[in-house]
Each structure stands twice: as structure tokens, then as C-alpha cells.
């Protein structure tokens, strides 16, 4: 399966992104009770908690990233991703391949 990229957006509403570095692992957590976006996926770091959300707008998605809406059904309730690049418009990350739901042999 091809790699799936996602963008962390909204970091400026939480802790900023100055501390985020390539190769850091982030935890994605579906937030189905989010009143603004039913496909919201929050992004957390241990010790800090919420640092942003998976981008879900054409204005916040960077490059070949999946929006939260496109990503929502491809992951379980929580997954781990890895930071690739810190950019002015967001943080580009990749999903760990073992966390992607392929529809084959799901347990």
C-alpha cells in the first residue's frame, strides 16, 4: 500500500510547533463527538496532549496529504504517525503502515 500523508493544522491554537521535530511520533485520535466536524481527528503528544488536528480543508492540507475526511475510514480509533517536515502552513506527517485499515483480514 502507498504511504498515506497527513497535515497537522491548528498548532498555533495549542502549543505552537517550535518544539516539533522530524521523526517524532504523534498519536491520532478520532473525535466523533466533535460538534464542528464529525470527522475530526485530533493529534496528541505524550505529556502535552492536544497539539492540533488533522487538516480537513483545502486551505490547510499540504501537498499530497489526506484530509481528515479522506483519512477517517482508513484508520482505527487511534493510530500513530511520524513527523516528516515542519512547514509554514502545517506539519507534514506519514501514517505508520501497520495502522492503515485495508479492508482485508480485519480483526
C-alpha positions in Angstrom: 0.0 0.0 0.0 1.2 3.5 -0.8 2.1 5.8 2.1 -0.6 8.0 3.5 0.4 11.5 4.4 -1.5 13.9 6.6 -1.0 17.5 7.8 -1.3 18.7 11.4 -3.1 22.0 11.4 -4.1 24.4 14.2 -0.9 24.1 16.2 -0.9 27.8 16.8 -4.2 27.4 18.8 -2.4 25.0 21.3 1.3 24.8 22.0 2.7 26.1 18.7 5.0 24.0 16.5 8.5 25.2 17.5 9.2 22.0 19.5 8.0 19.6 16.7 10.9 17.8 15.0 11.1 15.2 12.2 10.8 11.6 13.3 8.6 12.5 16.3 5.7 10.1 16.7 2.2 11.6 17.2 -1.0 9.9 18.2 -4.1 10.5 16.1 -7.4 10.1 17.9 -10.8 10.1 16.2 -13.2 12.6 17.8 -16.7 11.6 16.6 -18.4 13.8 19.3 -16.7 17.0 17.9 -19.6 19.4 17.3 -17.8 21.3 14.5 -16.5 18.3 12.4 -17.9 14.8 12.8 -14.7 13.5 11.0 -12.3 15.4 13.3 -9.1 13.7 14.2 -7.1 15.3 17.0 -3.3 15.0 17.2 -1.6 14.4 20.6 1.8 14.1 22.1 2.6 12.4 25.4 2.8 14.9 28.2 1.3 17.7 26.2 -2.0 16.2 25.0 -3.7 18.0 22.1 -1.3 19.8 19.8 -3.6 20.2 16.7 -5.9 18.4 14.3 -5.5 16.6 11.0 -6.2 19.2 8.4 -9.6 18.9 6.8 -9.8 21.9 4.5 -8.2 22.5 1.0 -6.6 25.6 2.6 -4.8 23.7 5.3 -3.9 20.3 3.6 -0.3 20.4 2.5 0.9 18.6 -0.7 -0.3 15.1 -1.2 -1.8 14.9 2.3 -5.1 13.2 3.0 -7.7 15.4 4.7 -9.3 14.1 7.9 -12.4 13.2 5.9 -10.4 11.0 3.5 -8.4 9.5 6.3 -11.2 8.8 8.8 -12.3 5.4 7.4 -8.7 4.2 6.8 -7.7 4.2 10.4 -9.0 2.7 13.7 -9.9 4.9 16.7 -6.3 5.7 17.4 -3.2 5.4 15.3 0.4 6.6 15.3 2.0 8.8 12.7 5.5 10.2 12.2 6.5 13.8 11.6 8.3 14.3 8.3 8.6 18.1 7.8 7.7 21.2 9.7 6.4 23.8 7.2 5.0 27.3 7.5 1.4 26.0 6.6 1.5 22.9 8.8 3.4 19.8 9.9 3.6 17.1 7.2 3.4 13.5 8.6 3.0 9.9 7.4 0.9 7.1 8.9 2.7 4.1 10.1 1.8 1.4 7.5 0.7 -1.2 10.1 -2.1 1.2 11.3 -3.8 1.6 7.9 -7.0 -0.4 7.5 -7.0 -2.1 4.2 -10.3 -4.0 4.5 -8.5 -7.3 4.2 -8.5 -9.6 7.2 -9.6 -7.1 9.8 -9.8 -8.4 13.3 
